[in-house]
Amino acid sequence: MVVSAPANTENMDNETELLLAIGREQSQKAYAELFRLLTPRIKGFLIRQGRQADESDNIVQDAMLSVWQKAHSFRPELSSARTWVFAIVRNRMIDLQRMAVREAKGKDRIKTLSAAPDVSNGGVEGDSVRSRLEAMLSVLPAEHAQVLVMSYLEGKSHREISTETGLPLGTVKSRIRLGFHKLQEIAA
């Protein structure tokens, strides 16, 4: 990702000072000012990358939360504040793309495991598939079945599941992975 140099280098120096203040002092005032300066630029970048407005808002929020949490690791001798923040934004975009690919693959696997036919036959085959899937899920521990249903059938992201269940994100991912492996064993 290439970020063009800002027209106003005074802002750039100000951004660096703000980011350092956030890292040193957890300054909420500095964070609010950095947020005000950078979020329009980040949103513009995301829109130019083809992201929808609501998705851009989510990426901005996630990225700026990471800025708050990781500001202590910023090193001005290695990059400008803006470059550092945009690297976080870029990484978040990559994470979302990878997650979308994993979800698509997971949904394909669930279809394969449940032997879901492509064409409905008056609902009879659909009921059979649903029954088989429910039977397979009933064998799993409840905590694994719950996150699998939320992820693959309800289409929720790992982050959404974490928020709704109150589980740490790593726990959600582990339960999905373990539950899916058990479903593969059952289907084999």
Stockholm file with secondary structure:
# STOCKHOLM 1.0

chainA/1-188         MVVSAPANTENMDNETELLLAIGREQSQKAYAELFRLLTPRIKGFLIRQGRQADESDNIVQDAMLSVWQKAHSFRPELSSARTWVFAIVRNRMIDLQRMAVREAKGKDRIKTLSAAPDVSNGGVEGDSVRSRLEAMLSVLPAEHAQVLVMSYLEGKSHREISTETGLPLGTVKSRIRLGFHKLQEIAA
#=GR chainA/1-188 SS CCCCCCSCHHHHHHHHHHHHHHHHHCCHHHHHHHHHHHHHHHHHHHHHTTCCHHHHHHHHHHHHHHHHHHGGGCCTTTSCHHHHHHHHHHHHHHHHHHHHHHHHHHHHHHHHHHTCCSSCSTTHHHHHHHHHHHHHHHHSCHHHHHHHIIIIISCCCHHHHHHHHCCCHHHHHHHHHHHHHHHHHHHC
#=GC SS_cons         CCCCCCSCHHHHHHHHHHHHHHHHHCCHHHHHHHHHHHHHHHHHHHHHTTCCHHHHHHHHHHHHHHHHHHGGGCCTTTSCHHHHHHHHHHHHHHHHHHHHHHHHHHHHHHHHHHTCCSSCSTTHHHHHHHHHHHHHHHHSCHHHHHHHIIIIISCCCHHHHHHHHCCCHHHHHHHHHHHHHHHHHHHC
//
